Each structure stands twice: as C-alpha cells, then as structure tokens.
Amino acid sequence: MVTILDGKKCSEKRLELLREEIEDSGLYPRLATVIVGNDPASQMYVRMKHRACEQVGIGSVGIELPSGATTESILDAVRRLNADSDINGILVQLPLPKGVDTERIIDAISPAKDVDGYHPENMGLLFSGKPRFSSCTPTGIMTLLAEYKIPVAGKRAVIAGRSIDVGRPMAALLLNADATVTICHSRTKDIAEELKRADILISAVGKAHFITPGMVKPGAVVIDVGINQLDGKLVGDVDFAAVSTVASAITPVPGGVGPMTIATLMENTYRAAKEQACGSAG
Ligand code: NAD
C-alpha cells in the first residue's frame, strides 16, 4: 500500500504551531511581496501567501508593479523594502517578465530579509552546510519527509531539475542530511536509468506525466514538485495513479509540496523577524 504524503495536513499542523509561537513571542513579523505584471498563476500564489500570513499572525504588504516595469524600478522597490525596518521578509514572486534582470533583483534583496533563500549569500551558506534561509520548496520537502519519518541518511536521492529555487537547494539539503545525491537536468543522458536508482526521487521539471512507473524503483519515495495544467486540471510531473502502484510513498498534486512551500515561507519570515529583533536589541 502506498503512503500518500499529505502536505496539506502537515502544513496546517505547522501553521497552527507557528501561530501559537508567534502569539507567544510578542513579535509582529511582516512580509512584503513584490509582484510584477498580471500573470494569473503568480497572482494566485501571492494571494495564498498573504492568506497564510493572516492565518499565523504575520503582517503582509503587497507591492504590485505593472508588467512593463523596468529592472531599475523593481530594484527601487526592493531597496525601499530593504531600508524599511518594519519589513522583516521580502519575497519577489518569480518568474519576472521577460527583459527583467532577475539575477540583479535577487542579488539586491538584503540577505537578512531573503526569506526565499535565493540570494547567493544564503545559497552559499546552505551549500557550506550552515543554512540561514534555505529556499521554501526544498525545505518544505525535507519537513514532509521528517514528518513521515522517512529516512534520508545513506539513501540514494535523485533529483530531476537544477533550478535555483528547487533542484539546486534540494540537492544541498539532501546532502546536508547525508543522502547520496544526483541531480539530473535537460542534458542528462538516459535520465530514466538515473531515476530508477533512486530511493528518493524528486521531480521538478514542469512537464505533466514526465515520471512514469518504468522510471521508478519499486518501493521508492516519490516527491512531485511540478505544477502543470493537463486537460484543464492541475497535475504534477508524476503520473500519479500509475506510479502509486510502484512507489512506497508519494506526494499528490495538489495537496503535496505546494502547501509545504507556503508553511516554510511563514517559518522563514518569523525566523527573520526573530533574528532582526535580536540584532536590534544588540
Ligand atoms: P525551471 O523551469 O526553472 O527548471 C526546470 C528544470 O527541469 C531545469 O533545470 C531543466 O534542466 C529540467 N528539465 C527540463 N526538461 C527536462 C527533461 N526533459 N529531462 C530532465 N530535466 C529536464 O522550473 P522550476 O522553477 O524548478 O519548477 C519546476 C516545476 O515545479 C514547475 O512545474 C513549477 O511550477 C513547479 N514548482 C512548484 C513549486 C511548489 O511549491 N509546488 C515551487 C516551485 C516550482
């Protein structure tokens, strides 16, 4: 029998614990989101993040810039938020419109407020085994594995996808947890062969039904990060029904990794607020 890794339930539990912790702390953390343009998926993700803030007692500020916003104008908004002592965490919703220099924007976010963990300083800390803010999706996946007591140390983990928001930080987190890690990507030769060796398989490719049962070792744990539209329905990268017959545990889409990403963002924002409060207290 396959175990369904219920990210929705786990995230609700984490959010409730966090709500209590924030209430007891006497702090009022604040998250600023920056969204550029009117991509419906990005707007929906930002709305969900604001809703989660409300649920746990984090204040949120939404900066909305038009789709024609220049790199300089986005940088201006980020610099203003960096300088605003009322803001503890800054999240720039990706992807940014074509023509915007995303790397410059990420590099401009104060590392102490970079609750998404994309800044090179935070990435470097993560890869050196001393994470401060590690990016929300992979961190949420590690939390979900821990919740279900899935051992990671000594296991062979194979990741499909090498993006800075998922694949790369996922590899660092798994390595920090003593897994043996392989990262596959669009130029990997015979990806099925690589994936088939995984005890823990993580797919972050963005292609519906990319992972088929023939790519999965019997008994593997399968984590589906992908969010895709197929015939008007939201699906992951994994052919869920077919792979469920082979895997020992699997995340559904929706209700798997997505809610864990949001819970982790809330946890990172609270952590930023605590660290900034300690810093300002000397
Ligand atoms: P991305 O486009 O930045 O990266 C995709 C990766 O897939 C690349 O590294 C590429 O090399 C690899 N790839 C593409 N085609 C491949 C192939 N044929 N074989 C092997 N590798 C291939 O995307 P991303 O930001 O990492 O997101 C990936 C997916 O995860 C998307 O569907 C995205 O919507 C979703 N996502 C979900 C969450 C969540 O919270 N659930 C968070 C972030 C991203």
Residues whose N, C-alpha, C, O or C-beta is under 5 A from the ligand:
A	BS01	NAD	T137 G161 R162 S163 D165 V166 C184 H185 S186 A204 V205 G206 V225 G226 I227 N228 V257 G258 T261
